[in-house]
Amino acid sequence: MQTGFLQKWIQRARGLAAGTAAITALSCASARLEAVEPVLQTLHSFSHFDSGPWAPASLIEVGNGIFYGTSAFGGVNDCGTLFRLSTTTGVLTNLFSFSGTDGWDVTGVTRGEDGNFYGSAWGGGNQGPDFVDGPGTLFRITTNGDMTLLFTFSGPDGRNPIGPLFRVGADFYGITLWGGDDNYGTVFRVTTNGDLTTLTSFHGTNGCNPGAGLVLGADNNLYGTTQYGGNGFSGAFTGDGTVFRLTTNGVLTTLNFFDGTNGSEPVCVLVSGGNGRLFGTTAYGGSAGYGTVFEITTNGALTTLFSFNGTNGRLPFASGLVIGNDGNLYGCTALGGTYNKGTVFRMTTNGSLTILAHINGTNGNRPQTSMIIGSDGNLYGPMADVDGQHPGNIFRLVQPPVLGITSSDANVLLAWNSFTNGRYRIERKSSLADAGWTPLSNFTASGNTATVVDPRESGQSFYRVVLLP
């Protein structure tokens, strides 16, 4: 069982400070108990001023510590990219730059059974000079960056696909924000060869403008949300949104309608919590109008678990939740918090919220994308500014090391919680009054527990383990 940050966010350790332990000639000293807070690490910062990606839109892990992602913009043509990031080396490689004709504003990729990446671009696909007005595309890209254009939307079959595709068997399912019978969006199925079937079109009263992807429930039906429509619908951009169920053959059932009080404008991918429960967020609505976290059953019973108040975040926009190994929900808000630049939070399925990080502009700015759980148990995510002014970064949220020590006549055994490929520095000093710590060695962990043996010095010594970027 993993012992990464998701299973023990709050640990308490003996020591003079968190992550620090002291030994004397006879025994280990112990002092106050101190809470350990998670650390938000920036793994890569993007830039507006080169031909690389910026505004990262998605992230998936392929192999231990190897992530692939898409950026909405950037690349040689500033139309979006597919990139690879190694968390062990910190090296980011741009694999493919979209040109506009093959897509513009790339919204995410999903890995197929064949090992290739399948995804959508919100715009592009037309032959005119302004790809912003294009209807959008679907594509396949190999891990080496070889791209094949699979499908270009035309309007009646959908327009402006958004969110990652969801794979069921060998096929993929997705949504378009616009297009279809009434130009209020569609749900489609597409094969790996690019054969597309429009499964349903939204009409407004049953929802309009689905703004995020789909998820498969335990009953093998697809579930999703529409940003608008439902109650109060009177045209484009009206109504508070819906939650729907769709069979893989295209039979649509509207499960519930938002009304503002219980949330408004869901722009998120739902996450399945088992036992017929799904969880999601609304960008607005709730008791303060700043957005909510909700639970809905596959039978349509909706419960508002939490309403944001601004101090703890607001506008969980386009940021779906993820369920950690501990069974809790994790997510981001695009605004609010101490600096009004967003928060990262943990929430129990009963609605008890804990802020894990306040976004401050240095560690990111106004995130609007979903996070994932890495194979090492840590939380990873692309952080893209909600209005595009900040180029974005890739972050990791980890639990700092909690150090324990065991001494013998000859050696001191240092042991702490870690994660695979986590980098640490062991430091020592003989008195806490000393100005600085003496680095002993750097250490790369190979699992969830790390140990180092240090020859015992005469007198007392103080140790600490520092988590490195």
C-alpha positions as CSV (number, residue, x, y, z in Angstrom):
1,M,0.0,0.0,0.0
2,Q,1.3,3.4,-0.9
3,T,2.2,5.8,1.9
4,G,2.4,8.9,-0.3
5,F,0.9,12.2,0.5
6,L,-2.7,11.1,-0.2
7,Q,-2.8,8.6,2.6
8,K,-1.3,10.7,5.3
9,W,-1.6,14.4,4.6
10,I,-1.3,15.4,8.2
11,Q,1.4,13.5,10.1
12,R,3.0,14.5,13.4
13,A,6.6,13.8,14.2
14,R,8.9,13.9,17.2
15,G,11.6,16.5,16.7
16,L,12.6,20.1,17.2
17,A,11.0,21.0,13.9
18,A,9.0,19.2,11.2
19,G,11.4,16.9,9.3
20,T,14.2,17.4,11.9
21,A,15.3,15.0,14.6
22,A,18.0,15.3,17.3
23,I,20.2,12.6,19.0
24,T,22.5,12.8,22.0
25,A,25.3,10.5,23.2
26,L,22.7,8.3,24.9
27,S,19.3,8.5,23.1
28,C,17.1,10.4,20.7
29,A,15.6,13.6,22.0
30,S,12.0,14.3,21.4
31,A,10.2,17.6,21.7
32,R,6.9,19.1,20.6
33,L,4.6,17.5,18.1
34,E,4.2,19.6,14.9
35,A,1.8,19.3,11.9
36,V,3.3,18.7,8.5
37,E,1.8,20.7,5.6
38,P,1.9,19.6,2.0
39,V,4.4,21.3,-0.4
40,L,3.5,22.6,-3.8
41,Q,6.4,22.1,-6.2
42,T,6.8,23.6,-9.6
43,L,8.2,21.0,-11.9
44,H,8.2,23.1,-15.1
45,S,7.3,26.7,-15.9
46,F,6.1,27.6,-19.4
47,S,6.9,30.8,-21.3
48,H,5.2,33.1,-23.8
49,F,8.5,34.0,-25.3
50,D,9.8,30.9,-27.0
51,S,8.3,28.4,-29.5
52,G,7.5,25.9,-26.8
53,P,4.1,25.1,-25.3
54,W,2.1,27.3,-22.9
55,A,-1.3,27.1,-21.3
56,P,-1.1,23.4,-20.5
57,A,-4.5,21.8,-20.8
58,S,-4.1,18.2,-19.8
59,L,-1.6,15.7,-18.3
60,I,-1.5,11.9,-18.2
61,E,1.2,9.5,-16.9
62,V,2.8,6.9,-19.2
63,G,5.4,4.9,-17.2
64,N,7.0,5.8,-14.0
65,G,7.6,9.5,-13.8
66,I,7.0,10.1,-17.6
67,F,4.0,12.4,-18.3
68,Y,2.5,13.5,-21.6
69,G,0.4,16.6,-21.9
70,T,-1.2,19.1,-24.3
71,S,-1.0,22.8,-24.3
72,A,-3.9,24.9,-25.6
73,F,-1.4,27.3,-27.2
74,G,2.3,27.6,-28.0
75,G,4.5,25.6,-30.3
76,V,5.9,26.7,-33.6
77,N,2.6,28.1,-34.9
78,D,1.1,29.1,-31.5
79,C,-1.8,26.7,-32.1
80,G,-1.1,24.1,-29.3
81,T,1.3,21.2,-28.7
82,L,1.8,17.7,-27.4
83,F,4.7,17.5,-25.0
84,R,6.5,15.0,-22.8
85,L,7.8,15.7,-19.3
86,S,10.2,13.6,-17.2
87,T,9.7,14.3,-13.5
88,T,13.0,12.5,-12.8
89,T,15.1,14.8,-15.0
90,G,12.8,17.8,-15.3
91,V,13.3,17.8,-19.0
92,L,10.3,18.8,-21.2
93,T,10.2,17.9,-24.8
94,N,7.8,19.4,-27.3
95,L,6.8,16.5,-29.6
96,F,4.3,18.1,-31.9
97,S,3.2,21.6,-32.8
98,F,-0.3,22.1,-34.3
99,S,-0.6,24.3,-37.4
100,G,-4.2,25.3,-37.3
101,T,-5.4,23.2,-40.3
102,D,-4.9,20.2,-38.1
103,G,-6.2,21.9,-34.9
104,W,-6.0,25.0,-32.7
105,D,-6.4,25.2,-28.9
106,V,-5.7,21.5,-28.0
107,T,-7.9,20.4,-25.1
108,G,-6.5,17.0,-24.0
109,V,-5.4,13.5,-25.0
110,T,-6.3,10.0,-24.0
111,R,-4.2,6.9,-24.6
112,G,-5.7,4.2,-26.8
113,E,-5.4,0.4,-26.7
114,D,-2.7,0.8,-29.4
115,G,-0.6,3.0,-27.2
116,N,-1.2,6.1,-29.3
117,F,-2.7,9.4,-28.0
118,Y,-6.2,10.4,-29.2
119,G,-7.5,13.9,-28.6
120,S,-9.4,17.0,-29.7
121,A,-8.7,20.5,-30.7
122,W,-11.3,23.1,-29.9
123,G,-10.8,25.2,-33.1
124,G,-8.9,24.9,-36.4
125,G,-9.5,22.5,-39.2
126,N,-10.7,25.1,-41.7
127,Q,-8.6,26.3,-44.6
128,G,-9.1,30.0,-43.9
129,P,-6.6,32.4,-42.3
130,D,-8.3,32.5,-38.9
131,F,-8.2,29.2,-37.2
132,V,-10.0,30.6,-34.1
133,D,-13.2,30.3,-36.1
134,G,-12.6,26.7,-37.2
135,P,-15.0,23.9,-36.1
136,G,-12.3,21.8,-34.4
137,T,-10.6,18.5,-35.1
138,L,-9.9,15.0,-33.7
139,F,-6.4,13.5,-34.0
140,R,-4.0,10.7,-33.3
141,I,-0.4,11.2,-32.2
142,T,2.2,8.5,-31.5
143,T,4.6,8.8,-28.6
144,N,7.2,9.9,-31.0
145,G,5.1,12.9,-32.2
146,D,3.8,11.5,-35.6
147,M,0.3,13.1,-36.0
148,T,-2.7,11.9,-38.1
149,L,-5.7,14.1,-38.6
150,L,-8.8,11.8,-37.9
151,F,-11.8,14.1,-38.3
152,T,-12.7,17.7,-38.9
153,F,-16.1,18.9,-37.6
154,S,-18.5,20.7,-39.9
155,G,-21.3,22.0,-37.6
156,P,-24.3,19.6,-38.1
157,D,-22.1,16.8,-36.6
158,G,-20.8,19.0,-33.9
159,R,-18.6,22.0,-33.5
160,N,-15.8,22.9,-31.0
161,P,-15.0,19.6,-29.2
162,I,-13.8,20.3,-25.6
163,G,-12.3,18.2,-22.9
164,P,-10.4,14.9,-23.1
165,L,-12.0,11.9,-25.0
166,F,-13.1,9.0,-22.9
167,R,-12.1,5.5,-24.1
168,V,-14.6,2.6,-23.9
169,G,-13.0,-0.5,-25.4
170,A,-11.4,0.5,-28.7
171,D,-13.6,3.5,-29.3
172,F,-13.7,7.0,-27.8
173,Y,-16.6,9.2,-26.7
174,G,-16.5,13.0,-26.5
175,I,-18.6,16.2,-26.5
176,T,-18.8,19.3,-28.6
177,L,-19.7,22.7,-27.1
178,W,-21.7,23.8,-30.2
179,G,-23.2,22.3,-33.3
180,G,-25.7,19.5,-33.7
181,D,-29.4,19.8,-34.5
182,D,-30.0,23.1,-32.6
183,N,-26.4,24.3,-32.3
184,Y,-26.3,23.6,-28.5
185,G,-23.8,20.8,-28.6
186,T,-23.5,17.1,-29.1
187,V,-22.1,13.8,-27.8
188,F,-20.2,11.6,-30.3
189,R,-18.4,8.3,-30.7
190,V,-15.3,8.0,-32.8
191,T,-13.2,5.0,-33.8
192,T,-9.4,4.9,-34.1
193,N,-9.8,5.3,-37.9
194,G,-11.8,8.5,-37.5
195,D,-15.3,7.2,-38.2
196,L,-17.6,9.5,-36.2
197,T,-21.2,8.9,-35.0
198,T,-23.2,11.7,-33.5
199,L,-25.1,10.0,-30.6
200,T,-27.2,12.9,-29.4
201,S,-27.8,16.6,-29.8
202,F,-28.8,18.9,-27.0
203,H,-31.9,21.1,-27.4
204,G,-31.7,23.5,-24.5
205,T,-34.4,22.2,-22.2
206,N,-32.4,19.0,-21.7
207,G,-29.2,21.0,-21.5
208,C,-26.9,23.0,-23.8
209,N,-23.2,23.6,-24.2
210,P,-21.6,20.5,-22.5
211,G,-18.3,22.1,-21.3
212,A,-16.3,19.0,-20.2
213,G,-15.8,15.4,-21.0
214,L,-17.5,12.2,-20.0
215,V,-17.1,9.4,-17.5
216,L,-18.3,5.8,-17.5
217,G,-20.4,4.8,-14.6
218,A,-20.4,1.3,-12.9
219,D,-23.6,0.6,-14.9
220,N,-21.6,1.1,-18.2
221,N,-23.5,4.3,-19.1
222,L,-21.8,7.6,-19.8
223,Y,-22.3,10.6,-17.5
224,G,-21.7,14.2,-18.0
225,T,-22.8,17.8,-17.5
226,T,-24.0,20.7,-19.6
227,Q,-22.9,24.2,-18.7
228,Y,-26.2,25.8,-19.5
229,G,-29.8,24.8,-20.3
230,G,-32.4,23.0,-18.2
231,N,-34.3,25.2,-15.8
232,G,-34.6,28.8,-17.0
233,F,-33.5,28.0,-20.5
234,S,-34.5,30.7,-23.0
235,G,-31.7,30.7,-25.5
236,A,-27.9,30.5,-25.7
237,F,-26.1,31.0,-22.4
238,T,-29.3,30.7,-20.3
239,G,-30.2,28.1,-17.7
240,D,-28.1,26.8,-14.8
241,G,-27.0,23.5,-16.4
242,T,-27.8,19.8,-16.1
243,V,-26.4,16.4,-15.3
244,F,-27.2,13.7,-17.8
245,R,-26.8,10.0,-18.5
246,L,-26.3,8.6,-21.9
247,T,-26.2,5.0,-23.1
248,T,-23.4,4.1,-25.5
249,N,-26.1,3.8,-28.1
250,G,-27.2,7.5,-27.6
251,V,-30.3,7.4,-25.3
252,L,-30.1,10.6,-23.2
253,T,-31.7,11.0,-19.8
254,T,-31.5,14.3,-17.9
255,L,-30.8,13.3,-14.3
256,N,-31.1,16.7,-12.5
257,F,-31.3,20.4,-13.2
258,F,-29.3,23.0,-11.3
259,D,-31.2,26.1,-10.1
260,G,-28.5,28.4,-8.7
261,T,-29.1,27.5,-5.1
262,N,-27.6,24.0,-5.6
263,G,-25.0,25.3,-8.1
264,S,-24.9,26.8,-11.5
265,E,-22.8,26.2,-14.7
266,P,-21.1,22.9,-14.1
267,V,-17.9,22.9,-16.3
268,C,-16.3,19.7,-15.1
269,V,-15.7,16.0,-15.8
270,L,-17.6,14.0,-13.2
271,V,-15.7,11.4,-11.2
272,S,-17.1,8.1,-10.2
273,G,-17.0,7.3,-6.5
274,G,-18.5,3.8,-6.6
275,N,-21.8,2.7,-5.2
276,G,-23.7,4.6,-7.8
277,R,-22.2,8.0,-6.7
278,L,-20.7,10.7,-8.9
279,F,-19.0,13.9,-7.8
280,G,-18.4,17.2,-9.6
281,T,-18.2,21.0,-9.2
282,T,-20.2,23.9,-10.4
283,A,-18.4,27.2,-11.4
284,Y,-21.1,29.4,-9.8
285,G,-24.1,29.2,-7.5
286,G,-24.4,27.8,-4.0
287,S,-24.9,29.8,-0.8
288,A,-22.4,32.6,-1.8
289,G,-22.6,32.2,-5.6
290,Y,-18.9,31.2,-5.8
291,G,-19.4,27.6,-6.8
292,T,-20.0,24.2,-5.2
293,V,-19.0,20.6,-4.9
294,F,-21.9,18.2,-5.4
295,E,-22.7,14.5,-5.3
296,I,-25.2,12.9,-7.6
297,T,-26.4,9.3,-7.7
298,T,-26.9,7.5,-11.0
299,N,-30.7,7.8,-10.2
300,G,-30.4,11.6,-10.2
301,A,-30.5,12.4,-6.4
302,L,-28.3,15.5,-6.1
303,T,-26.6,16.7,-2.8
304,T,-24.7,19.9,-2.5
305,L,-21.7,18.9,-0.4
306,F,-20.0,22.3,-0.1
307,S,-20.4,25.9,-1.2
308,F,-17.2,28.0,-1.6
309,N,-17.1,31.4,0.1
310,G,-14.2,33.1,-1.5
311,T,-11.8,32.8,1.4
312,N,-11.4,29.1,0.7
313,G,-11.7,29.5,-3.0
314,R,-14.2,30.4,-5.7
315,L,-14.8,29.5,-9.3
316,P,-13.8,25.8,-9.6
317,F,-13.9,26.4,-13.3
318,A,-13.2,23.5,-15.7
319,S,-11.4,21.7,-12.9
320,G,-12.8,18.3,-12.3
321,L,-12.2,16.4,-9.1
322,V,-9.9,13.4,-8.5
323,I,-10.4,10.7,-5.9
324,G,-7.2,10.0,-4.0
325,N,-6.0,6.6,-2.6
326,D,-7.4,7.8,0.8
327,G,-10.9,8.1,-0.7
328,N,-11.0,11.9,-0.4
329,L,-11.7,14.4,-3.2
330,Y,-9.0,16.7,-4.5
331,G,-9.5,19.8,-6.7
332,C,-8.6,23.4,-7.6
333,T,-10.4,26.7,-7.7
334,A,-9.5,29.4,-10.2
335,L,-10.0,32.3,-7.9
336,G,-10.3,33.1,-4.2
337,G,-8.0,32.1,-1.4
338,T,-5.4,34.3,0.3
339,Y,-4.2,35.9,-2.9
340,N,-7.4,35.6,-5.0
341,K,-5.4,33.4,-7.4
342,G,-7.0,30.1,-6.5
343,T,-6.6,27.2,-4.1
344,V,-5.9,23.5,-4.1
345,F,-8.2,21.6,-1.7
346,R,-9.0,18.3,-0.2
347,M,-12.6,17.3,0.7
348,T,-14.1,14.3,2.3
349,T,-17.1,12.8,0.6
350,N,-19.2,14.2,3.5
351,G,-18.2,17.8,2.5
352,S,-15.4,18.7,5.0
353,L,-12.9,20.9,3.1
354,T,-9.2,21.5,3.9
355,I,-7.1,24.0,1.9
356,L,-3.8,22.4,0.9
357,A,-2.3,25.3,-0.9
358,H,-3.1,29.0,-1.7
359,I,-1.9,29.9,-5.3
360,N,0.1,33.1,-5.0
361,G,1.2,33.9,-8.6
362,T,4.7,32.6,-8.0
363,N,3.7,28.9,-7.7
364,G,1.0,29.3,-10.3
365,N,-2.0,31.5,-11.2
366,R,-5.7,30.8,-11.4
367,P,-5.8,27.1,-12.3
368,Q,-8.6,25.8,-14.5
369,T,-7.5,22.3,-15.3
370,S,-7.9,18.9,-13.7
371,M,-5.3,17.0,-11.7
372,I,-4.2,13.4,-11.7
373,I,-2.8,11.0,-9.1
374,G,0.7,9.8,-10.1
375,S,2.0,6.3,-9.7
376,D,4.1,7.6,-6.8
377,G,0.9,8.6,-4.9
378,N,1.5,12.3,-5.4
379,L,-0.9,14.8,-7.0
380,Y,0.2,16.3,-10.4
381,G,-1.5,18.9,-12.5
382,P,-1.1,21.5,-15.3
383,M,-1.8,24.9,-14.0
384,A,-3.1,27.3,-16.7
385,D,-4.4,30.7,-16.0
386,V,-8.1,31.1,-16.4
387,D,-7.6,34.2,-18.7
388,G,-4.4,33.2,-20.4
389,Q,-2.2,36.0,-19.0
390,H,0.0,33.5,-17.1
391,P,1.7,30.9,-19.3
392,G,1.2,28.2,-16.8
393,N,3.2,25.5,-15.1
394,I,3.2,21.8,-14.1
395,F,3.0,21.2,-10.4
396,R,3.3,18.4,-7.9
397,L,1.8,18.4,-4.4
398,V,3.7,16.2,-2.0
399,Q,4.0,15.4,1.7
400,P,7.2,16.7,3.2
401,P,9.5,14.1,4.8
402,V,8.8,13.2,8.4
403,L,12.1,12.1,9.9
404,G,12.6,9.3,12.4
405,I,16.0,8.3,13.8
406,T,17.4,5.2,15.5
407,S,21.0,5.3,17.0
408,S,23.5,2.6,17.9
409,D,27.1,2.9,19.2
410,A,28.4,3.2,15.7
411,N,25.7,4.5,13.4
412,V,22.6,6.6,13.1
413,L,19.7,5.3,11.0
414,L,17.6,8.0,9.4
415,A,14.2,6.9,8.0
416,W,11.4,9.0,6.4
417,N,8.4,8.8,4.2
418,S,9.2,9.3,0.5
419,F,8.0,8.6,-3.0
420,T,9.6,6.9,-6.0
421,N,12.2,9.2,-7.6
422,G,11.7,11.8,-4.9
423,R,14.9,13.8,-4.3
424,Y,16.1,14.6,-0.8
425,R,19.1,16.2,0.8
426,I,20.3,15.0,4.3
427,E,21.8,17.7,6.5
428,R,23.3,17.8,9.9
429,K,24.6,20.3,12.6
430,S,25.9,19.9,16.1
431,S,23.8,22.7,17.6
432,L,20.5,24.3,16.7
433,A,22.2,27.7,17.5
434,D,24.5,27.2,14.5
435,A,23.9,29.5,11.6
436,G,23.4,26.8,8.9
437,W,23.1,23.1,8.2
438,T,25.9,21.0,6.7
439,P,24.8,19.0,3.6
440,L,25.8,15.3,3.9
441,S,24.5,13.8,0.8
442,N,21.6,13.8,-1.8
443,F,19.3,10.9,-2.0
444,T,16.8,9.6,-4.6
445,A,14.1,7.4,-3.1
446,S,13.1,4.2,-4.8
447,G,9.9,3.7,-2.9
448,N,7.6,5.0,-0.2
449,T,10.1,4.7,2.6
450,A,13.7,5.9,2.5
451,T,16.6,5.1,4.9
452,V,20.2,6.4,5.2
453,V,22.9,5.3,7.6
454,D,25.3,8.0,8.9
455,P,28.3,7.3,11.1
456,R,27.7,8.5,14.6
457,E,29.6,11.6,15.8
458,S,30.7,12.2,19.4
459,G,28.4,14.5,21.3
460,Q,25.0,15.5,19.9
461,S,23.9,15.9,16.4
462,F,20.8,17.3,14.8
463,Y,19.5,16.0,11.4
464,R,17.0,17.1,8.9
465,V,15.9,15.8,5.5
466,V,15.0,18.4,2.9
467,L,12.6,17.7,-0.1
468,L,14.3,19.0,-3.2
469,P,12.4,20.3,-6.3
